[in-house]
Amino acid sequence: MRTGRLANILLAAAAVLLAYGICEGVLYLLAGFDRDAGRGSLYRVEDLYVSNRPVAVFDQVSGYRRPPGPTRIARIVHDTVAFDHVFTPNNAGYISARNYQPAPPPDTARIVVLGDSFTAAEFNDRPWPDTVHDALRGRTPRPVEIYSFAVNGGGLGNWHSIFFDDIVPHYAFDALVIAIFGDDLLRGYSYLHYDGSDPYIGYFPTRAMSSEDFFANYLPRMQRHNAPVLTDAEIDALERGERPGWRSPDVKPRIPGLARRLAATLRRPHREDTAVKAPPPLEGAVDLAALEARYGPEASARLREIMAYCRDRGIPIVLAAIPGREDAKAAAERQPETANQKEVRVLAEAYGALYMDGHAPFANVPPGDIDERYWLKYDAHWNQAGSDLFAGAMTDFLLAHPELLSRHAK
């Protein structure tokens, strides 16, 4: 009787171990295919963002930081290369050709910039703040330097923490430019993190207050990001149209990690894991009260705090409306003011800031050139020509407002 019972226990244990081994084997095989975004598509590559090393890790202030050194990134859509570029963050972890120093040189004015991917533009050779910096050289009464603190996917939540936890404590500045695209002011906190070579992305209404908080309460709720890490040779092969096959993934247990993530998720009370969806743009009369009702109390408070800090110190602010592809086409076709233009203009008037219409330079080009000359193919962002067109308009705007080029830092 006891022998039979022991045999049954051993048999059950062997079955469990066998099942565990089979599951680990299946997960291992799937991990090797996980990098092929083109499976089941009419195209070899349907839509893929790829890099030759992990491009970001969690950062409590900015949401994520780019690792030091050069990183190659490429986006391939419908077998077409939208961009293939190498970017190198500066000493502060932001996209700029210059390293940042706490204080500007004597008698030099400094303008700091907050923005999203249109401003960081790591897919272009030169983001527009660098272009403006160089274009102002020798044309102003005193030297002017432009420091960009833009982050891809960032919005008001990230900007607020960058402004108060990075810029204000560490960098003297004399003017602030906030480059606003689409729903930037409705965005909470954007996070991007590579766990080894596995990328995760998430958008949250609340901020991770520490690394421990992030890894315990945010990372488990973030989605896998279609942004694999491949070698340069593999990226080249993708761009030649060769579909990647199975690659040997890391040899490691995968079930324990899945179990820990599931347990961590189940232990927490349910709450939304992404920012609230943006309500539709306002129609008809638009004023500050209507916009703050649209943003909600938390976002409105963040924006008021940034504006109040600068106003109380006599630091001028520029709110710039950044056009998307369709807005740029509307400007080229001389259509009425877009929702983005109206929103940013009303905010500038309400807060006593200067309004810069970033749509205006595209009103001077043929509508067909928006796609053909100024925007990346199969991508939502402007290309180098589009960025440079905006930069030229921003340069002229700054030269027309000498108060932005004066010393205000105390």
C-alpha positions as CSV (number, residue, x, y, z in Angstrom):
1,M,0.0,0.0,0.0
2,R,2.7,2.5,1.0
3,T,4.9,1.5,-1.9
4,G,2.0,2.2,-4.3
5,R,1.3,5.5,-2.6
6,L,5.0,6.5,-2.9
7,A,5.0,5.5,-6.6
8,N,1.9,7.6,-7.2
9,I,3.6,10.6,-5.5
10,L,6.7,10.2,-7.6
11,L,4.7,9.8,-10.7
12,A,2.8,13.0,-10.0
13,A,6.0,14.8,-9.2
14,A,7.5,13.6,-12.5
15,A,4.4,14.7,-14.4
16,V,4.6,18.2,-12.8
17,L,8.3,18.5,-13.7
18,L,7.7,17.3,-17.2
19,A,4.9,19.8,-17.6
20,Y,7.1,22.5,-16.3
21,G,9.9,21.6,-18.6
22,I,7.5,21.5,-21.6
23,C,6.1,25.0,-20.7
24,E,9.6,26.4,-20.3
25,G,10.6,24.9,-23.6
26,V,7.6,26.4,-25.4
27,L,8.3,29.8,-23.8
28,Y,11.9,29.5,-24.9
29,L,10.9,28.8,-28.5
30,L,8.4,31.6,-28.6
31,A,11.0,34.1,-27.2
32,G,13.2,33.3,-30.2
33,F,10.4,34.2,-32.6
34,D,9.2,37.2,-30.6
35,R,11.5,39.6,-32.6
36,D,9.8,39.0,-35.9
37,A,7.0,41.6,-36.2
38,G,6.2,40.6,-39.8
39,R,4.7,37.2,-39.1
40,G,1.2,36.8,-40.7
41,S,1.5,40.1,-42.6
42,L,1.4,40.7,-46.3
43,Y,4.7,42.5,-45.7
44,R,7.9,41.1,-44.5
45,V,7.9,43.8,-41.9
46,E,4.5,45.4,-41.1
47,D,5.6,48.0,-38.6
48,L,8.8,47.7,-36.5
49,Y,10.9,50.0,-34.4
50,V,14.3,48.4,-33.8
51,S,17.6,49.4,-32.2
52,N,21.0,47.9,-31.9
53,R,21.0,48.1,-28.1
54,P,18.4,48.9,-25.4
55,V,17.5,52.6,-25.8
56,A,16.0,53.5,-22.4
57,V,15.8,52.7,-18.7
58,F,13.4,54.0,-16.0
59,D,14.2,57.4,-14.6
60,Q,12.2,58.9,-11.7
61,V,12.4,62.5,-13.1
62,S,12.1,62.3,-16.8
63,G,10.2,58.9,-17.1
64,Y,13.2,57.3,-18.8
65,R,16.8,58.0,-19.7
66,R,18.7,57.2,-22.8
67,P,22.0,55.3,-22.0
68,P,25.3,57.0,-22.7
69,G,26.9,56.5,-26.1
70,P,25.6,56.1,-29.7
71,T,22.5,54.1,-30.4
72,R,21.2,53.1,-33.8
73,I,17.5,53.2,-34.3
74,A,15.4,52.3,-37.3
75,R,11.7,52.2,-38.1
76,I,10.5,50.0,-41.0
77,V,6.8,50.2,-42.1
78,H,5.4,48.1,-44.9
79,D,8.9,47.1,-45.9
80,T,9.9,50.8,-46.2
81,V,12.6,52.4,-44.1
82,A,11.0,55.4,-42.4
83,F,14.2,56.3,-40.7
84,D,17.6,54.8,-39.8
85,H,19.6,57.0,-37.5
86,V,22.3,57.0,-34.8
87,F,21.7,59.3,-31.9
88,T,23.9,60.1,-28.9
89,P,22.5,61.7,-25.7
90,N,24.5,64.5,-24.1
91,N,25.9,64.4,-20.6
92,A,22.5,65.2,-19.1
93,G,20.8,62.3,-21.0
94,Y,18.9,64.6,-23.4
95,I,19.1,64.8,-27.2
96,S,21.4,67.7,-28.0
97,A,24.7,68.2,-29.8
98,R,26.0,70.1,-26.7
99,N,26.6,69.1,-23.2
100,Y,24.7,71.0,-20.5
101,Q,26.3,73.1,-17.7
102,P,24.5,74.4,-14.6
103,A,25.1,78.1,-15.4
104,P,25.5,79.8,-18.7
105,P,28.7,81.7,-19.6
106,P,28.9,85.3,-18.4
107,D,26.4,87.6,-20.2
108,T,24.8,84.7,-22.0
109,A,21.0,84.2,-22.0
110,R,19.7,80.7,-21.8
111,I,16.3,79.4,-23.1
112,V,15.1,76.0,-21.9
113,V,12.7,74.0,-23.9
114,L,10.1,71.4,-23.0
115,G,8.6,69.2,-25.7
116,D,7.9,65.7,-27.0
117,S,9.2,63.6,-29.9
118,F,8.8,66.5,-32.4
119,T,11.4,68.4,-30.3
120,A,13.7,65.6,-29.1
121,A,13.6,64.2,-32.7
122,E,16.2,61.5,-32.2
123,F,15.3,60.2,-35.6
124,N,16.6,63.4,-37.3
125,D,20.2,64.5,-37.6
126,R,19.5,67.8,-35.7
127,P,16.5,68.6,-33.4
128,W,15.1,72.0,-34.0
129,P,16.5,73.5,-30.7
130,D,20.0,72.8,-31.9
131,T,19.2,74.4,-35.2
132,V,17.9,77.5,-33.5
133,H,20.9,77.7,-31.2
134,D,23.2,77.8,-34.1
135,A,21.0,80.1,-36.2
136,L,21.0,82.8,-33.4
137,R,24.8,82.9,-33.2
138,G,26.1,86.4,-34.0
139,R,22.6,87.8,-34.5
140,T,21.7,88.8,-30.9
141,P,23.1,91.6,-28.6
142,R,24.4,88.9,-26.3
143,P,25.0,85.2,-26.9
144,V,22.0,82.9,-26.5
145,E,22.0,79.1,-25.8
146,I,19.1,76.8,-26.2
147,Y,18.8,73.8,-23.9
148,S,16.2,71.2,-24.8
149,F,14.8,68.9,-22.2
150,A,12.3,67.2,-24.5
151,V,11.5,63.5,-24.3
152,N,9.8,61.2,-26.8
153,G,6.3,60.4,-25.8
154,G,6.4,63.0,-23.1
155,G,3.7,65.4,-22.1
156,L,2.7,67.6,-19.2
157,G,3.3,65.0,-16.5
158,N,6.9,64.3,-17.6
159,W,7.4,68.0,-18.2
160,H,6.3,69.0,-14.7
161,S,8.8,66.6,-13.0
162,I,11.6,67.5,-15.4
163,F,11.0,71.2,-14.8
164,F,10.8,71.1,-11.0
165,D,13.2,68.2,-10.4
166,D,15.8,68.7,-13.1
167,I,15.8,72.1,-14.6
168,V,15.0,74.3,-11.6
169,P,17.5,72.7,-9.2
170,H,20.3,72.4,-11.6
171,Y,20.1,74.9,-14.5
172,A,19.9,78.7,-14.5
173,F,17.7,79.9,-17.3
174,D,16.2,83.1,-18.6
175,A,13.2,82.0,-20.7
176,L,11.0,78.9,-21.2
177,V,9.6,77.5,-24.4
178,I,6.9,74.8,-24.2
179,A,6.4,73.1,-27.6
180,I,2.9,71.6,-27.5
181,F,1.7,69.0,-29.9
182,G,-1.8,67.4,-30.0
183,D,-2.7,65.9,-26.6
184,D,0.6,66.7,-24.8
185,L,-1.2,68.6,-22.1
186,L,-3.6,65.7,-21.5
187,R,-0.7,63.2,-21.1
188,G,0.2,62.0,-17.6
189,Y,3.5,60.1,-17.2
190,S,5.1,58.1,-20.0
191,Y,7.5,55.3,-19.1
192,L,9.8,53.2,-21.3
193,H,12.1,50.6,-19.8
194,Y,14.2,47.8,-21.2
195,D,14.5,44.7,-19.0
196,G,17.6,43.4,-20.5
197,S,16.7,43.4,-24.2
198,D,12.9,43.2,-23.5
199,P,11.2,46.6,-23.9
200,Y,8.1,47.7,-22.0
201,I,6.0,50.9,-22.4
202,G,3.3,52.4,-20.4
203,Y,1.3,55.6,-19.8
204,F,0.0,56.4,-16.3
205,P,-2.0,59.2,-14.6
206,T,0.3,59.0,-11.6
207,R,4.0,59.3,-11.1
208,A,6.3,56.5,-9.9
209,M,7.9,58.0,-6.8
210,S,10.9,55.8,-6.6
211,S,12.7,52.9,-8.4
212,E,11.1,50.5,-5.9
213,D,7.6,51.9,-6.7
214,F,8.2,51.7,-10.4
215,F,9.4,48.1,-10.4
216,A,6.7,46.9,-8.0
217,N,3.7,48.9,-9.2
218,Y,4.3,50.2,-12.7
219,L,6.5,47.8,-14.7
220,P,4.2,44.8,-14.1
221,R,1.4,46.7,-15.8
222,M,3.3,48.0,-18.7
223,Q,2.9,46.5,-22.2
224,R,5.5,44.7,-24.2
225,H,6.8,47.2,-26.8
226,N,7.3,46.3,-30.4
227,A,10.9,47.6,-30.3
228,P,13.3,44.7,-30.4
229,V,17.0,44.8,-30.0
230,L,18.9,43.4,-33.0
231,T,22.5,43.5,-34.2
232,D,23.5,46.0,-36.9
233,A,23.7,43.1,-39.4
234,E,20.2,42.0,-38.6
235,I,18.9,45.5,-39.0
236,D,20.6,45.7,-42.4
237,A,19.0,42.4,-43.4
238,L,15.6,43.7,-42.4
239,E,16.1,46.8,-44.5
240,R,17.0,44.6,-47.4
241,G,13.7,42.8,-47.0
242,E,15.0,39.6,-45.4
243,R,12.6,38.2,-42.8
244,P,14.4,37.3,-39.6
245,G,14.1,33.7,-38.5
246,W,14.3,32.1,-35.1
247,R,17.1,33.5,-32.9
248,S,18.4,31.8,-29.8
249,P,17.1,33.8,-26.8
250,D,18.6,34.0,-23.4
251,V,18.6,30.7,-21.5
252,K,16.8,31.4,-18.3
253,P,13.7,30.3,-16.4
254,R,10.7,32.2,-17.7
255,I,7.7,30.8,-15.7
256,P,8.9,32.3,-12.3
257,G,9.0,35.7,-13.8
258,L,5.6,35.4,-15.3
259,A,4.3,34.1,-12.0
260,R,5.8,37.0,-10.0
261,R,4.3,39.6,-12.4
262,L,0.9,37.9,-12.1
263,A,1.0,37.7,-8.3
264,A,2.1,41.4,-8.1
265,T,-0.8,42.4,-10.3
266,L,-3.3,40.4,-8.3
267,R,-2.1,41.8,-5.0
268,R,-2.9,45.3,-5.9
269,P,-6.4,46.8,-6.0
270,H,-7.6,47.5,-9.5
271,R,-6.9,50.9,-11.0
272,E,-6.5,52.3,-14.5
273,D,-3.0,51.7,-15.8
274,T,-3.0,54.3,-18.6
275,A,-3.7,57.9,-18.8
276,V,-7.3,58.9,-19.2
277,K,-8.3,59.0,-22.9
278,A,-8.3,62.5,-24.3
279,P,-11.7,64.1,-24.7
280,P,-12.5,65.6,-28.1
281,P,-11.3,69.1,-28.8
282,L,-13.5,71.9,-27.6
283,E,-15.8,73.5,-30.2
284,G,-17.1,77.0,-30.3
285,A,-15.9,79.5,-27.6
286,V,-12.7,78.4,-25.9
287,D,-11.4,80.0,-22.7
288,L,-9.1,79.0,-19.8
289,A,-12.0,77.6,-17.7
290,A,-13.1,75.3,-20.5
291,L,-9.6,74.1,-21.2
292,E,-8.9,73.4,-17.5
293,A,-12.2,71.4,-17.3
294,R,-11.0,69.4,-20.3
295,Y,-7.6,68.7,-18.8
296,G,-8.9,67.9,-15.3
297,P,-7.7,69.3,-12.0
298,E,-4.4,67.4,-11.7
299,A,-3.1,68.4,-15.2
300,S,-4.4,72.0,-14.8
301,A,-2.5,72.3,-11.5
302,R,0.7,71.1,-13.1
303,L,0.5,73.6,-15.8
304,R,-0.4,76.5,-13.4
305,E,2.6,75.6,-11.2
306,I,5.0,75.9,-14.1
307,M,3.5,79.1,-15.3
308,A,3.4,80.6,-11.8
309,Y,7.1,79.7,-11.1
310,C,8.2,81.7,-14.2
311,R,5.7,84.6,-13.7
312,D,6.8,85.1,-10.1
313,R,10.4,85.4,-11.2
314,G,9.9,87.5,-14.3
315,I,10.9,84.7,-16.7
316,P,9.1,85.0,-20.0
317,I,7.3,82.0,-21.5
318,V,6.6,81.0,-25.1
319,L,3.8,78.5,-25.8
320,A,4.4,77.0,-29.3
321,A,1.8,75.1,-31.2
322,I,3.4,72.1,-33.0
323,P,1.5,70.8,-36.0
324,G,1.0,67.1,-36.9
325,R,0.9,66.0,-40.5
326,E,-2.8,66.8,-41.0
327,D,-2.5,70.2,-39.2
328,A,0.5,71.1,-41.5
329,K,-1.6,70.1,-44.5
330,A,-4.5,72.3,-43.2
331,A,-2.1,75.2,-42.8
332,A,-0.7,74.7,-46.4
333,E,-4.3,74.6,-47.6
334,R,-5.0,77.9,-45.7
335,Q,-7.8,76.3,-43.7
336,P,-9.2,77.9,-40.5
337,E,-7.4,77.7,-37.2
338,T,-7.0,74.1,-36.0
339,A,-8.0,72.9,-32.5
340,N,-4.3,72.7,-31.5
341,Q,-3.6,76.3,-32.6
342,K,-6.7,77.6,-30.8
343,E,-5.9,75.7,-27.6
344,V,-2.3,76.9,-27.3
345,R,-3.2,80.5,-28.3
346,V,-5.9,80.7,-25.6
347,L,-3.6,79.3,-23.0
348,A,-0.9,81.8,-23.9
349,E,-3.4,84.7,-23.7
350,A,-4.8,83.5,-20.4
351,Y,-1.4,83.0,-18.7
352,G,0.3,86.1,-20.2
353,A,2.7,84.0,-22.3
354,L,3.8,84.6,-25.9
355,Y,2.1,82.5,-28.5
356,M,4.2,81.1,-31.4
357,D,2.2,79.5,-34.2
358,G,4.3,76.6,-35.4
359,H,1.7,75.9,-38.1
360,A,2.4,79.2,-39.9
361,P,5.6,78.3,-41.7
362,F,3.8,75.4,-43.4
363,A,1.2,77.8,-44.8
364,N,3.9,78.9,-47.3
365,V,4.5,75.6,-49.0
366,P,2.4,73.6,-51.5
367,P,0.0,71.1,-49.7
368,G,1.6,68.2,-51.6
369,D,5.0,69.0,-50.2
370,I,3.9,68.1,-46.6
371,D,4.1,64.4,-47.5
372,E,6.7,64.6,-50.2
373,R,9.2,66.9,-48.5
374,Y,8.5,67.6,-44.9
375,W,7.3,64.5,-43.2
376,L,8.7,61.0,-42.7
377,K,7.1,58.3,-44.9
378,Y,4.7,56.1,-42.8
379,D,5.6,58.0,-39.6
380,A,3.7,60.7,-37.8
381,H,6.8,63.0,-37.4
382,W,8.3,65.7,-39.5
383,N,11.6,64.9,-41.1
384,Q,14.7,67.1,-41.1
385,A,13.3,69.5,-43.6
386,G,10.1,69.9,-41.7
387,S,12.0,70.4,-38.4
388,D,14.3,73.0,-40.1
389,L,11.3,74.9,-41.5
390,F,9.9,75.2,-38.0
391,A,13.3,76.1,-36.6
392,G,13.6,79.0,-39.1
393,A,10.2,80.3,-37.9
394,M,11.2,79.9,-34.3
395,T,14.5,81.8,-34.9
396,D,12.6,84.7,-36.5
397,F,10.2,84.7,-33.6
398,L,12.9,84.9,-30.9
399,L,14.7,87.7,-32.8
400,A,11.4,89.6,-32.9
401,H,11.0,89.3,-29.1
402,P,14.2,90.7,-27.6
403,E,12.8,90.2,-24.1
404,L,13.3,86.4,-24.6
405,L,17.0,87.0,-25.3
406,S,17.7,89.0,-22.2
407,R,19.1,87.9,-18.8
408,H,16.3,87.1,-16.3
409,A,17.8,84.5,-14.1
410,K,18.4,85.6,-10.5
